[in-house]
Amino acid sequence: TMRLARIAPHYWEEPPISGTKGTGALFFSGCTLRCAYCQNGDISHRNLGRDFTPQELADAMRRLVNMGVHTMSFITATPFVDGILEALSLYRPPVPLVYNTGGYERVETLRLLDGVIDVYLPDLKYKDAALSSRFSHAADYFEYASAAILEMGRQTGPFVLDDRGLAIRGTLVRHLVLPGHTRSSLEVLDWMKAHLPRGVWVSLLSQYTPLQPI
């Protein structure tokens, strides 16, 4: 079984992913990281949700397609890759499949998804091991995330849009600028410029808001 916390159209990803009718968001419980600033802590840290069989997941994807979503997004899905592949053998949605991840992935896992996933949507959070250890409990984050993102780019090639501006295939790397750590962001962007394959897109996020006690 797989554990999911939310299954619904989601309208607030990057425009090529959500379009006007949303992406079919499959929010899986748990995560490979433990980020201190996670906006979905109940899902990623405390495993909110219920168990699904591959057949139930296939049925849920079919319902989302019938609602008109432009893409299907597997969000923090890595612990359940085997179940996802079984669900996709039962029902392959006729829309691009998006793999939304914090970037902390093994290349061996991603190779199971080669030819299955159309669009990768990973984070590249840090290059500095001290920051990744402090904020995400993963001192080796960059080692794994950089190799994973290069593998994603190899699998998908350049980013491709249809005539409506919606993603068909490609890799879109996100980076969240953390307050007080813009130097770290510049290091990440410099690495992206030097190493990402041509045609891999970057989404720079600046919406982090530190919460103050009332």
Protein Blocks (a to p, Z undefined) as FASTA:
>chain_A
ZZdfbdcddfkbcfklnmmnopaddddedjfbdcfklcklmmmmnopacdddfklmmmmm
mmmmmnopabdcdehkllmmmmmmmmmmmoccfbdcddddehiacfklmmmmgokambdc
dddfbfblklmmmmnopaklmmmmmmmmmmmmmmnopadddfkopafbdcdddddddehi
lmmmmmmmmmmmmmmcghiacdddfkbccdddZZ
